[in-house]
Amino acid sequence: MKIAFLLHDAYGIGGTVSATLNLAGALAKRHEVEIVSVFRTRDTPQGTVEPGVRLTPLVDIRANSADSGHQLSRRPSAVSPSSPSFSPLYNALTDQRIGSYLDGTTADVVIATRPVLLMYLAHFGERDYLRIGQEHLTHDSQIPEQRERQNQIIGDMDAFVTVSHADAEIYRGVLPHAASRILSIPNPVALPTVMPARSGQRIVVAAGRLVKVKRYDVLIRAFETVVRSRPDWTLRIYGSGKEEQSLRDLVMERGLYNHVRLMGAHAPMESEWAKGDIAAVTSDNESFGMTIVEAMQAGLPVVSTDCPLGPREIIQHGVDGFLAVPGDPESVAQGLLAIINDDRLRLQMSEAARQNAYRFAPDVIAQRYEELIEHLLTDRVRSPVPQKSRVLAQGRLVAAPGGGFRLQLKTTGEGAVGYAVGIKLRDSPELRTVPVEPGRLVKDARGRLWTETSIDPRLLRPHEGTWDLRLHGPNGQDERIVAEGVENQYLSGQEPWQDAQGVSAAIPYRTMDDFIALRTWYRPAHAEIGQVVVDEGRTGLHVGLLLPRPARAGTAVHAVLRHRGDRTTEFTVPAQAAGGASVTFAVPHREFLARRLGATDIWDLFIRIGDEFEMRAGRIGGDIIRRKHTDRFPASVDLSELGVAHRTVAYITDDNDLSFSVKHV
């Protein structure tokens, strides 16, 4: 059977795109599947299009494409209204392309994934194939004009599928006489390919767009309550959006900058879920709750607000998480603390979450769609389609327990004989080569084969910088390795590595253009920044000392603040022992003001131990590649002796070192 999905933009990201790619990939194991993307916005999709799924774009709106400036694109659409409620991208050209496709397709089933595409399917669709509409939001959250238009044509579909039982009930109540079958099938969520979450990191994870409806302000206020009794826990919020600055301001206002990190957007999220112990969702509205399922698949109990409509259909209250009162920080905090303070309950809920989440696996959801289609199309016979075999320069880099990395390269059954991995220092001739070991085949949760190779990060000493991973083939092949995934959960909370040769750290990550890279640090000695406390007129720091050998007994330790523009200008602050190989000290801001050289002065922090060691201080341990964006500290406004106001703030540099900025207000 041939199944076609009509999608707005398969090259972008979002819940509808992810759900469609997951469902299409699962159906492609037994059927011929095509994703028809009305628009092409990138050279390659940001999501994974599984082998066997055909991707067909209709209108190319990339810069300088053949369709840019097409004369039909200047004429209005006869199907999509010229209204602010509908995308302005739809015009006479999209009418022509979508109409031509729907008129000529050989599909047995066409599934439309948003209201405007249901309108096209109702307008151009043929009766000789099944027409199915999907609702990826909810009836009540749709833009009113889109909802009204969609409700008018749902009866023209053979079936209309929502992602929650409650929303299907609403549609059936609004459209009691609709001829189409209205039912709910949840979104599929891809099974994780990373290691399950490992308990003990004391991290709460949240992820989503930073917009008002997600109510991360509630989560931050709830975590303020958590920190009062459990200051050993931290919160990571992943995502980007219009509310980012107001949330950062709230973190600073509540003094939570040592406990709450805004991590920025991260895709895919599965490696980040695996670093957590608990997931949190504080939305006012969730049509489904894909992040809830993703977190549960990784083994995280979920504390979510009991908002309409999705969470209550996913979470079993008291079994794999807790449902809290929407908009109530104390209720959210109670749910979090109940799990935080009971290790046994957390482990039980973790296992229950994994088991419960399996019902959303793509193969399970695909079977429900097959049952629906068979019910609607009983006279059609399914015929399997042979799968195409492809070899891609595509891999996953996995941080292993105890140090080191495993690179898994996607391959065919023939293995990767004659291949090697080149690790190239960016903007440098430095190159390290690691042979790919044939025969080390592993199979992931989706049944795909990978050839595994070990990478020892000590191989990259003594250089600091960014390394790109390349695949060298037997026939002169030399390609950067596309990131299928990067898993660094075992680095969370890890100190930098230390041995007789010095101190080093390496963090794998996915580049902005979707390749695998490693960021490395190497230093003979290093000072790792811990807690930072900003008080009136001073900044206090707790620092761990990582030395190649013990310093002489009784040697004095000082913090050295050195002006970046004039390295001869510096001052020192004595440090106090804080147990083990760590010290504390407080930097008085008046010392900066007494040495003003310009409108803005930058001071770099070093630690000096007698005449034996001087080392830069920063945060190179753990799993965060750019702490400049995640580890923020509040500013202090200080007055000079002349009464002039200056803004002093500690910050993390691009190299994850700590510096101070002093600026005239």
C-alpha positions as CSV (number, residue, x, y, z in Angstrom):
1,M,0.0,0.0,0.0
2,K,1.2,3.5,-0.8
3,I,0.7,6.2,1.9
4,A,1.4,9.9,1.4
5,F,1.7,12.6,4.0
6,L,1.0,16.2,3.0
7,L,3.3,18.4,5.2
8,H,3.9,22.1,5.3
9,D,7.7,22.0,5.6
10,A,9.5,18.7,6.1
11,Y,12.8,20.5,6.2
12,G,12.1,22.4,9.4
13,I,11.7,21.3,13.0
14,G,8.7,21.1,15.3
15,G,6.3,18.6,16.8
16,T,4.2,17.9,13.6
17,V,7.4,17.4,11.5
18,S,8.9,15.0,14.1
19,A,5.7,13.0,14.5
20,T,5.3,12.7,10.7
21,L,8.9,11.6,10.2
22,N,8.5,9.0,13.0
23,L,5.2,7.6,11.7
24,A,6.4,7.6,8.1
25,G,9.6,5.7,9.1
26,A,7.6,3.0,10.9
27,L,5.1,2.6,8.1
28,A,7.9,2.3,5.5
29,K,8.9,-1.0,7.0
30,R,5.8,-2.6,5.4
31,H,4.5,0.0,2.9
32,E,5.5,2.5,0.2
33,V,5.6,5.9,2.0
34,E,6.0,9.4,0.6
35,I,6.3,12.7,2.5
36,V,5.1,15.6,0.3
37,S,6.6,18.8,1.6
38,V,4.7,21.8,0.2
39,F,7.8,24.0,0.8
40,R,11.5,23.3,0.7
41,T,13.4,25.7,3.0
42,R,16.8,24.0,3.3
43,D,19.1,21.8,1.4
44,T,18.6,18.9,3.7
45,P,15.9,18.1,6.3
46,Q,16.8,18.8,9.9
47,G,15.0,15.6,11.1
48,T,15.9,12.1,10.1
49,V,14.1,10.8,7.0
50,E,14.4,7.0,7.3
51,P,15.5,4.8,4.3
52,G,12.4,3.8,2.4
53,V,10.7,7.1,2.8
54,R,10.5,9.2,-0.3
55,L,10.7,13.0,0.3
56,T,9.0,15.1,-2.4
57,P,9.2,18.9,-2.2
58,L,6.6,20.9,-4.3
59,V,7.8,24.6,-4.0
60,D,11.4,25.5,-3.5
61,I,11.6,28.8,-1.5
62,R,15.3,28.7,-0.8
63,A,17.2,31.8,-1.9
64,N,17.9,31.9,-5.6
65,S,15.8,28.8,-6.3
66,A,14.0,28.2,-9.6
67,D,10.7,29.0,-7.9
68,S,11.8,32.3,-6.3
69,G,10.1,35.1,-8.1
70,H,7.7,32.7,-10.0
71,Q,5.0,34.8,-11.5
72,L,2.2,32.6,-10.0
73,S,3.7,33.3,-6.5
74,R,2.5,36.9,-6.9
75,R,-1.2,35.9,-7.3
76,P,-3.4,34.9,-4.4
77,S,-4.5,31.4,-3.6
78,A,-8.0,30.2,-4.5
79,V,-7.9,27.7,-1.6
80,S,-6.0,29.4,1.3
81,P,-7.7,32.6,2.4
82,S,-5.8,35.9,2.2
83,S,-6.0,36.4,5.9
84,P,-3.6,37.0,8.8
85,S,-4.9,33.7,10.2
86,F,-3.3,31.7,7.4
87,S,0.3,31.6,6.1
88,P,1.1,34.1,3.4
89,L,3.3,31.5,1.7
90,Y,0.3,29.9,0.1
91,N,-0.5,31.4,-3.3
92,A,-1.5,30.5,-6.9
93,L,1.8,28.6,-7.3
94,T,1.1,26.3,-4.3
95,D,-2.4,25.8,-5.7
96,Q,-1.0,24.6,-8.9
97,R,1.7,22.3,-7.4
98,I,-0.5,20.8,-4.7
99,G,-3.4,20.4,-7.1
100,S,-1.2,18.7,-9.7
101,Y,0.2,16.3,-7.1
102,L,-3.2,15.3,-5.7
103,D,-4.6,14.8,-9.2
104,G,-1.7,12.6,-10.3
105,T,-0.7,10.6,-7.2
106,T,-0.9,6.9,-7.1
107,A,-1.3,6.8,-3.3
108,D,-3.9,4.7,-1.6
109,V,-4.0,7.1,1.3
110,V,-3.2,10.8,1.7
111,I,-2.9,12.3,5.2
112,A,-3.0,16.1,5.6
113,T,-1.3,17.4,8.7
114,R,-2.6,21.0,9.3
115,P,-5.9,22.9,8.6
116,V,-4.8,24.6,5.4
117,L,-3.7,21.2,4.0
118,L,-7.0,19.7,4.8
119,M,-8.6,22.5,2.8
120,Y,-6.3,21.6,-0.2
121,L,-7.1,17.8,0.3
122,A,-10.9,18.6,0.3
123,H,-10.6,20.9,-2.7
124,F,-8.3,18.8,-5.0
125,G,-8.4,15.3,-3.5
126,E,-9.7,12.4,-5.5
127,R,-12.3,9.9,-4.2
128,D,-10.1,6.9,-5.4
129,Y,-7.8,7.3,-2.4
130,L,-8.5,7.7,1.3
131,R,-8.3,11.2,2.7
132,I,-7.4,11.5,6.4
133,G,-6.9,14.7,8.3
134,Q,-4.8,15.2,11.4
135,E,-5.1,17.7,14.3
136,H,-1.7,18.3,15.9
137,L,-3.0,21.1,18.2
138,T,-6.4,21.1,19.9
139,H,-9.8,22.2,18.9
140,D,-9.8,25.1,21.4
141,S,-6.2,26.2,20.7
142,Q,-6.6,26.6,17.0
143,I,-6.8,30.1,15.6
144,P,-10.6,30.7,15.4
145,E,-10.7,31.3,11.6
146,Q,-8.6,28.2,10.9
147,R,-10.8,26.1,13.3
148,E,-14.0,27.3,11.6
149,R,-12.7,26.5,8.1
150,Q,-11.4,23.1,9.2
151,N,-14.7,22.2,10.9
152,Q,-16.5,22.9,7.6
153,I,-14.5,20.3,5.7
154,I,-13.8,17.5,8.3
155,G,-17.0,15.8,7.1
156,D,-15.4,15.5,3.6
157,M,-12.5,13.4,5.0
158,D,-12.7,9.6,5.5
159,A,-11.3,10.0,9.0
160,F,-10.1,12.8,11.2
161,V,-7.4,12.0,13.9
162,T,-6.6,14.0,17.0
163,V,-3.7,13.3,19.4
164,S,-5.8,13.0,22.6
165,H,-9.1,11.2,23.6
166,A,-10.4,14.4,25.2
167,D,-9.9,16.5,22.0
168,A,-11.6,13.8,19.8
169,E,-14.6,14.0,22.2
170,I,-14.7,17.8,21.7
171,Y,-14.7,17.4,17.9
172,R,-17.4,14.8,18.0
173,G,-19.5,17.1,20.2
174,V,-19.0,20.0,17.9
175,L,-19.6,17.9,14.7
176,P,-22.2,15.4,15.8
177,H,-23.4,14.7,12.2
178,A,-20.0,14.5,10.5
179,A,-19.8,11.6,8.1
180,S,-16.1,11.1,8.7
181,R,-14.8,8.9,11.5
182,I,-13.3,11.1,14.3
183,L,-10.9,9.3,16.6
184,S,-7.7,9.8,18.6
185,I,-4.3,8.2,17.9
186,P,-1.4,9.7,19.9
187,N,1.8,11.0,18.2
188,P,4.6,8.5,17.8
189,V,7.8,9.3,19.6
190,A,11.0,7.7,18.3
191,L,12.6,5.2,20.7
192,P,15.8,6.6,22.1
193,T,19.1,5.3,20.8
194,V,21.1,6.7,23.7
195,M,21.8,5.0,27.0
196,P,19.0,5.4,29.6
197,A,19.2,8.1,32.2
198,R,21.6,7.3,35.0
199,S,20.3,8.3,38.4
200,G,22.4,10.4,40.7
201,Q,23.1,13.6,38.7
202,R,20.5,15.5,40.7
203,I,19.3,17.4,37.6
204,V,15.7,18.4,36.7
205,V,15.3,18.8,32.9
206,A,12.7,20.8,31.0
207,A,12.5,21.4,27.2
208,G,10.3,23.5,24.9
209,R,9.9,26.8,23.3
210,L,10.5,29.7,25.6
211,V,7.0,31.2,25.2
212,K,4.3,32.3,27.7
213,V,2.1,29.2,27.4
214,K,5.0,27.0,28.6
215,R,5.1,28.9,31.9
216,Y,8.7,28.4,32.7
217,D,8.3,31.2,35.2
218,V,6.2,28.9,37.3
219,L,9.0,26.2,37.1
220,I,11.7,28.7,38.1
221,R,9.6,29.8,41.1
222,A,8.9,26.2,42.0
223,F,12.6,25.4,41.9
224,E,13.3,28.3,44.3
225,T,11.3,26.3,46.8
226,V,13.2,23.1,45.9
227,V,16.6,24.8,46.4
228,R,15.7,25.9,49.9
229,S,15.7,22.3,51.1
230,R,17.8,20.6,48.4
231,P,20.5,23.0,47.2
232,D,22.4,20.1,45.7
233,W,19.9,19.9,42.8
234,T,20.0,21.9,39.6
235,L,17.5,22.8,36.8
236,R,18.2,22.9,33.1
237,I,15.8,24.5,30.7
238,Y,16.3,23.8,27.0
239,G,14.8,25.9,24.3
240,S,14.7,29.4,22.8
241,G,12.0,32.0,22.3
242,K,10.6,35.4,23.1
243,E,10.6,34.8,26.9
244,E,14.3,34.0,27.2
245,Q,15.4,37.4,28.6
246,S,12.5,37.7,31.1
247,L,13.3,34.2,32.4
248,R,17.0,35.1,32.7
249,D,16.0,38.2,34.7
250,L,13.8,36.1,36.9
251,V,16.7,33.7,37.6
252,M,18.9,36.6,38.6
253,E,16.1,38.3,40.6
254,R,15.5,35.1,42.7
255,G,19.3,34.5,43.2
256,L,19.1,31.1,41.4
257,Y,22.0,31.6,39.0
258,N,24.0,28.8,40.6
259,H,21.0,26.4,40.3
260,V,19.1,27.2,37.1
261,R,20.6,27.2,33.7
262,L,19.0,28.3,30.4
263,M,20.7,25.9,28.0
264,G,19.4,27.2,24.6
265,A,17.8,25.1,21.9
266,H,19.1,21.6,21.5
267,A,18.1,19.0,18.9
268,P,17.8,16.1,19.3
269,M,17.0,16.2,23.0
270,E,17.4,12.5,23.8
271,S,21.0,12.8,24.9
272,E,20.0,15.7,27.2
273,W,17.1,13.8,28.8
274,A,19.5,11.0,29.6
275,K,21.5,13.4,31.9
276,G,18.5,14.1,34.1
277,D,16.8,12.5,37.1
278,I,13.4,14.2,36.7
279,A,11.6,16.0,33.9
280,A,9.3,19.0,34.5
281,V,6.5,20.5,32.4
282,T,4.6,23.6,33.6
283,S,2.5,24.5,30.5
284,D,-0.9,26.1,30.6
285,N,-1.9,24.0,27.6
286,E,-0.4,20.9,25.9
287,S,-2.1,19.3,22.9
288,F,-0.2,16.1,23.3
289,G,3.1,16.3,25.3
290,M,5.8,14.8,23.1
291,T,8.5,16.0,25.5
292,I,6.8,14.1,28.3
293,V,7.0,10.9,26.3
294,E,10.6,11.6,25.3
295,A,11.6,12.1,29.0
296,M,9.7,9.0,30.1
297,Q,11.4,6.9,27.3
298,A,14.8,8.0,28.8
299,G,13.6,6.8,32.2
300,L,12.7,10.1,33.8
301,P,9.6,10.5,36.1
302,V,7.7,13.6,35.0
303,V,6.1,16.3,37.1
304,S,3.7,18.1,34.9
305,T,0.8,20.6,35.4
306,D,-2.5,18.9,34.8
307,C,-3.3,21.2,31.9
308,P,-5.6,20.5,29.0
309,L,-5.3,18.1,27.3
310,G,-2.3,15.8,26.8
311,P,-0.5,15.3,30.2
312,R,-3.3,13.5,32.0
313,E,-3.5,10.9,29.2
314,I,0.2,10.2,29.4
315,I,1.2,10.4,33.1
316,Q,-0.2,8.0,35.6
317,H,-0.3,10.1,38.7
318,G,1.8,8.6,41.5
319,V,3.1,5.8,39.3
320,D,5.5,7.4,36.7
321,G,5.2,11.0,37.8
322,F,2.9,13.6,39.4
323,L,0.3,16.0,38.1
324,A,0.4,19.5,39.6
325,V,-2.0,22.4,39.7
326,P,-1.5,24.6,36.6
327,G,0.1,28.0,37.4
328,D,0.9,27.0,41.0
329,P,4.7,26.9,41.8
330,E,4.1,25.3,45.2
331,S,2.2,22.4,43.7
332,V,5.0,21.8,41.2
333,A,7.6,22.1,43.9
334,Q,5.8,19.5,46.1
335,G,5.8,17.1,43.2
336,L,9.5,17.6,42.5
337,L,10.4,17.3,46.2
338,A,8.4,14.1,46.6
339,I,10.6,12.4,44.0
340,I,13.8,14.2,45.0
341,N,13.6,13.2,48.6
342,D,12.7,9.5,48.0
343,D,15.4,7.6,46.1
344,R,13.4,4.4,46.1
345,L,10.3,6.1,44.6
346,R,12.5,7.8,42.0
347,L,13.9,4.5,40.8
348,Q,10.4,2.9,40.8
349,M,8.9,5.8,38.8
350,S,11.9,5.7,36.4
351,E,11.2,2.1,35.4
352,A,7.4,2.7,35.3
353,A,8.0,5.7,33.0
354,R,10.1,3.6,30.5
355,Q,7.4,0.8,30.5
356,N,4.5,3.3,30.0
357,A,6.2,5.2,27.3
358,Y,6.5,2.2,25.0
359,R,2.8,2.6,24.0
360,F,4.0,5.7,22.0
361,A,6.7,3.8,20.1
362,P,6.5,4.5,16.3
363,D,5.8,0.8,15.5
364,V,2.9,0.7,18.0
365,I,1.4,3.9,16.6
366,A,1.9,2.8,13.0
367,Q,-0.1,-0.4,13.7
368,R,-3.0,1.7,14.9
369,Y,-2.9,3.7,11.7
370,E,-2.8,0.4,9.7
371,E,-5.8,-0.8,11.6
372,L,-7.7,2.5,10.8
373,I,-6.7,2.3,7.2
374,E,-7.7,-1.4,6.9
375,H,-11.0,-0.5,8.4
376,L,-11.5,2.3,5.9
377,L,-10.0,0.4,2.9
378,T,-10.9,-3.2,3.3
379,D,-10.7,-4.0,-0.4
380,R,-7.0,-3.0,-0.6
381,V,-4.2,-5.6,-0.2
382,R,-0.9,-4.5,1.4
383,S,2.2,-5.3,-0.5
384,P,5.7,-4.9,1.0
385,V,8.1,-2.6,-0.8
386,P,11.8,-3.6,-0.9
387,Q,14.0,-1.3,1.2
388,K,16.8,0.6,-0.5
389,S,20.3,0.1,0.8
390,R,22.5,3.2,1.3
391,V,25.8,4.0,2.9
392,L,26.1,7.4,4.6
393,A,29.0,9.2,6.2
394,Q,26.8,9.4,9.3
395,G,27.6,8.6,12.9
396,R,27.0,8.9,16.6
397,L,29.6,9.9,19.1
398,V,29.0,8.5,22.6
399,A,30.8,9.5,25.8
400,A,31.7,6.3,27.6
401,P,31.7,5.8,31.4
402,G,35.1,6.4,32.9
403,G,36.3,8.5,29.9
404,G,36.8,8.0,26.2
405,F,34.4,8.0,23.3
406,R,32.7,5.4,21.1
407,L,32.1,6.5,17.5
408,Q,29.4,4.5,15.8
409,L,29.3,4.8,12.0
410,K,26.2,3.9,10.0
411,T,27.1,1.2,7.6
412,T,25.7,-1.6,5.5
413,G,26.1,-5.3,6.3
414,E,29.4,-5.3,4.5
415,G,31.1,-3.4,7.3
416,A,33.5,-0.5,7.0
417,V,36.7,-2.3,5.8
418,G,39.5,0.1,4.8
419,Y,38.0,3.2,6.6
420,A,39.6,5.5,9.1
421,V,38.4,8.4,11.2
422,G,40.3,11.7,10.8
423,I,40.2,14.1,13.7
424,K,41.2,17.5,12.4
425,L,42.0,20.6,14.6
426,R,40.0,23.5,13.0
427,D,42.2,26.2,11.5
428,S,45.3,24.1,12.0
429,P,47.2,21.3,10.1
430,E,47.0,19.1,13.2
431,L,45.4,15.8,12.3
432,R,44.9,12.5,14.2
433,T,43.9,9.3,12.5
434,V,42.0,6.4,14.1
435,P,41.5,3.2,12.1
436,V,37.9,1.9,11.9
437,E,37.8,-1.6,13.3
438,P,35.8,-3.9,11.0
439,G,33.6,-6.4,12.6
440,R,32.7,-4.3,15.7
441,L,29.0,-4.2,14.7
442,V,26.3,-3.0,17.1
443,K,22.5,-2.8,16.5
444,D,20.4,0.1,17.9
445,A,16.9,0.1,19.2
446,R,15.6,0.6,15.7
447,G,17.4,-2.4,14.3
448,R,20.1,-0.4,12.4
449,L,23.7,-1.5,12.1
450,W,26.6,0.6,13.2
451,T,30.4,-0.1,13.1
452,E,31.9,1.0,16.4
453,T,35.4,2.6,16.9
454,S,37.0,3.8,20.2
455,I,38.5,7.3,20.4
456,D,40.8,8.2,23.3
457,P,40.7,12.0,23.8
458,R,44.2,11.9,25.2
459,L,45.2,11.4,21.6
460,L,44.3,15.1,21.0
461,R,46.8,16.5,23.5
462,P,48.4,19.0,23.9
463,H,46.0,21.2,21.9
464,E,43.0,23.2,22.9
465,G,40.4,23.9,20.3
466,T,37.7,22.5,18.1
467,W,38.2,19.2,16.2
468,D,36.1,18.1,13.3
469,L,35.5,14.4,12.7
470,R,36.0,13.1,9.1
471,L,35.5,9.8,7.5
472,H,38.4,8.7,5.3
473,G,37.5,5.9,2.8
474,P,39.5,3.5,0.7
475,N,38.8,5.3,-2.5
476,G,39.9,8.7,-1.5
477,Q,36.7,9.5,0.4
478,D,37.2,12.4,2.9
479,E,33.9,13.7,4.3
480,R,32.9,15.4,7.6
481,I,30.7,13.0,9.6
482,V,27.1,14.0,9.8
483,A,25.7,13.8,13.4
484,E,23.1,11.2,13.7
485,G,23.5,11.8,17.5
486,V,25.8,12.9,20.2
487,E,25.5,11.5,23.7
488,N,27.5,13.1,26.5
489,Q,25.4,12.3,29.5
490,Y,28.3,10.5,31.2
491,L,30.1,13.9,31.2
492,S,27.5,15.6,33.3
493,G,29.0,16.5,36.6
494,Q,32.4,15.1,35.7
495,E,35.6,16.9,36.7
496,P,38.3,17.5,34.0
497,W,40.7,14.5,33.6
498,Q,43.9,14.8,35.5
499,D,47.1,12.7,35.3
500,A,50.9,13.3,35.3
501,Q,50.8,15.0,32.0
502,G,48.3,17.6,33.0
503,V,44.6,18.5,33.0
504,S,42.3,18.0,30.0
505,A,38.6,17.9,29.0
506,A,36.8,17.0,25.9
507,I,33.1,17.6,25.1
508,P,31.5,16.1,21.9
509,Y,28.7,18.2,20.3
510,R,26.6,18.6,17.2
511,T,27.7,21.7,15.1
512,M,25.1,24.2,13.8
513,D,25.4,22.6,10.4
514,D,24.8,19.1,11.8
515,F,28.3,17.6,11.9
516,I,30.2,15.9,14.8
517,A,32.9,17.9,16.6
518,L,34.9,17.8,19.8
519,R,35.9,20.8,21.9
520,T,39.0,20.1,23.9
521,W,41.0,21.8,26.6
522,Y,44.5,20.9,27.8
523,R,46.5,22.6,30.5
524,P,49.5,21.7,32.7
525,A,47.4,22.9,35.7
526,H,43.8,24.2,36.0
527,A,41.5,25.9,38.5
528,E,37.9,24.7,38.2
529,I,35.3,27.3,39.2
530,G,32.5,26.0,41.5
531,Q,30.0,28.1,43.4
532,V,29.9,31.8,42.6
533,V,28.2,34.2,45.0
534,V,27.7,37.9,44.2
535,D,27.3,40.0,47.3
536,E,27.4,43.8,47.9
537,G,30.6,45.1,46.3
538,R,32.3,41.7,45.9
539,T,32.2,38.3,44.1
540,G,33.0,35.2,46.1
541,L,34.3,32.1,44.4
542,H,34.9,28.5,45.3
543,V,37.7,27.0,43.2
544,G,39.1,23.4,42.9
545,L,42.8,23.1,42.2
546,L,43.9,20.5,39.7
547,L,47.7,20.2,39.9
548,P,50.2,17.7,38.3
549,R,51.9,17.4,41.7
550,P,51.1,18.6,45.2
551,A,52.3,22.2,46.0
552,R,54.9,22.7,48.7
553,A,53.4,22.7,52.2
554,G,52.5,26.2,53.4
555,T,52.6,27.8,50.0
556,A,50.3,30.8,49.7
557,V,47.5,30.7,47.2
558,H,46.3,34.0,45.5
559,A,43.7,34.9,43.0
560,V,45.2,37.1,40.3
561,L,43.1,39.6,38.4
562,R,44.9,40.7,35.2
563,H,43.8,43.4,32.8
564,R,43.3,41.9,29.4
565,G,44.4,45.1,27.6
566,D,47.4,45.8,29.7
567,R,48.9,42.6,31.1
568,T,51.2,44.5,33.4
569,T,48.2,45.8,35.4
570,E,47.0,43.3,38.0
571,F,46.1,42.8,41.6
572,T,45.9,39.8,43.9
573,V,43.5,38.5,46.5
574,P,44.5,36.0,49.1
575,A,42.7,32.6,49.1
576,Q,41.6,30.5,52.0
577,A,41.7,26.7,52.2
578,A,38.3,25.1,51.8
579,G,39.1,21.5,52.4
580,G,40.7,19.0,50.0
581,A,42.3,20.7,47.0
582,S,40.0,23.7,46.9
583,V,40.1,27.3,48.0
584,T,37.7,30.2,48.4
585,F,38.2,33.9,48.0
586,A,36.2,37.1,47.5
587,V,37.1,39.7,44.8
588,P,36.4,43.3,46.0
589,H,35.0,45.3,43.2
590,R,36.7,48.5,44.5
591,E,40.0,47.1,43.3
592,F,38.7,47.1,39.7
593,L,37.5,50.7,40.1
594,A,40.8,51.9,41.5
595,R,42.5,50.7,38.2
596,R,40.1,51.9,35.6
597,L,41.8,52.2,32.1
598,G,38.9,52.7,29.8
599,A,35.1,52.9,29.4
600,T,35.0,49.1,29.6
601,D,37.7,47.0,31.3
602,I,38.0,43.2,31.0
603,W,39.9,41.3,33.8
604,D,40.9,37.7,33.5
605,L,41.1,35.4,36.6
606,F,44.2,33.3,37.3
607,I,45.2,31.3,40.4
608,R,48.8,31.6,41.6
609,I,50.4,29.1,44.0
610,G,53.6,30.6,45.3
611,D,56.2,30.5,42.5
612,E,55.2,27.0,41.4
613,F,52.0,27.4,39.5
614,E,49.9,30.0,37.7
615,M,46.8,28.8,35.9
616,R,43.7,30.1,34.3
617,A,40.4,29.6,36.2
618,G,37.2,28.5,34.4
619,R,34.7,25.7,34.0
620,I,35.9,23.2,31.5
621,G,34.5,20.1,33.2
622,G,31.1,18.6,32.7
623,D,29.0,18.4,29.5
624,I,28.3,22.0,28.6
625,I,30.2,23.2,25.5
626,R,29.5,27.0,25.8
627,R,28.9,28.0,29.4
628,K,28.9,31.6,28.3
629,H,25.3,31.2,27.4
630,T,24.2,28.9,30.3
631,D,26.2,30.0,33.4
632,R,25.2,33.6,34.0
633,F,25.8,35.7,37.1
634,P,24.1,38.9,38.4
635,A,25.8,42.3,37.9
636,S,26.7,44.6,40.7
637,V,26.5,48.4,40.4
638,D,29.4,49.9,42.4
639,L,30.4,53.5,43.1
640,S,34.0,54.7,42.7
641,E,35.6,57.1,45.2
642,L,34.3,59.9,43.1
643,G,30.8,58.6,43.2
644,V,30.7,57.4,39.6
645,A,28.6,54.3,39.0
646,H,30.1,51.2,37.4
647,R,28.6,47.8,36.4
648,T,30.7,44.9,37.4
649,V,29.8,41.3,36.3
650,A,31.6,38.0,36.3
651,Y,31.1,36.0,33.1
652,I,32.3,32.9,31.3
653,T,34.3,33.5,28.2
654,D,34.1,31.7,24.8
655,D,36.8,29.4,26.1
656,N,34.8,28.6,29.3
657,D,37.2,30.6,31.4
658,L,36.1,33.2,34.0
659,S,36.6,37.0,33.6
660,F,35.1,40.2,34.9
661,S,33.7,43.0,32.9
662,V,33.7,46.5,34.5
663,K,31.8,49.1,32.6
664,H,30.9,52.8,33.2
665,V,27.2,53.1,33.7
